[in-house]
Amino acid sequence: RMPALLFIYGGSWDSGRKEDYAFVGRAFAARGFLTAIADYRLVPGVHYPAFVDDAAAAMRWLAREAGSFEGTPGRLFIVGHSAGAYSAVQAVLRHDLHTVVSAIASLAGPFDFLPLDSPKSIAAFGQVDDLKETQPVHADLSQAPPIQLLHGCEDVTVGLHNSWNLHMGVLQAGRESVLRFYERIGHVGIMLALAKPLRSRAPVLDEIVAFLRD
């Protein structure tokens, strides 16, 4: 049986479809993971917390059904990029899924982005009364699963402080966090490094797999 892995793609909460990320599914499947990629509702059709709730529903479904696809019961890993990494972490915290999810790997995730200063974030979160509640760095991290935070130093879309601040918050809560910055890698490049032709740019796949296996 294989450990189950859910990949949640990014796209500023307003774009993306699972068919565009088959290369990610193939990358992790080739390393021995039962891999699923789930779509979720997008802005402007919905706003926060709908996309986070959809991520939580996908986690619950895969945890429940993995055994039907030769998955290992009780071994669910989550990998997310950008907005997908945000939804992965926020879903686990908001829905108390620390008993369901064994570990999370984040690629360039936004976790500390107040005040809202871009049209994308305003469209997704601008209707929320308590904006602090939307930020993983301000959540109770005392039950957070082990998390790996990977970020490209050339990222001009999501600042490096997002991964750094969550890393420090998780450590201060007494939980496990691993932080890794990659030189000469940007916001999209860190995710594209999972594709076979681009893996020489950064050891993203190898390091995620090693972390999850540990």
C-alpha angles and dihedrals in degrees: 000000000000131000111250122241129190119200117202114195127214133230108146089281090283106075144036142083131213094240090069092061102054088118089063091051091050092048095056095036089057088055092055104268126131094232129200130179117199131197119223137194115280139214130286090032089055138008135207127340096023096082091046091050089050090053090051091050090052091051092051092047095050093045089052099042103034092097090061089061098045092269124148112254113238096018109102122155127187127208120183138176124211110314087009091057089051092051091047094055096037092049092054092047098040096044097037093240097154089114090054101042118062097191143344130220115198126199112198095329124180109228104149110037107140133164096049103241107163133067090239096055092041091053092050100040108015093101093058117107097201103043093173088066089062094061118089091206089066096048128101100270096179092106098037115137118237109292134198116202116199122181137169116235091220093056109132094169101059115025119234090239088075093067094035095052094047090046091054092045093052092048092048088053089057095251132123121270132164120196125196129176121196122211118229093011124122136199099280095029094067090060095041088055085076089069114095097237092051103042093104089069094070135350092241097136095045093049095047092049092048091049094049093046090052 
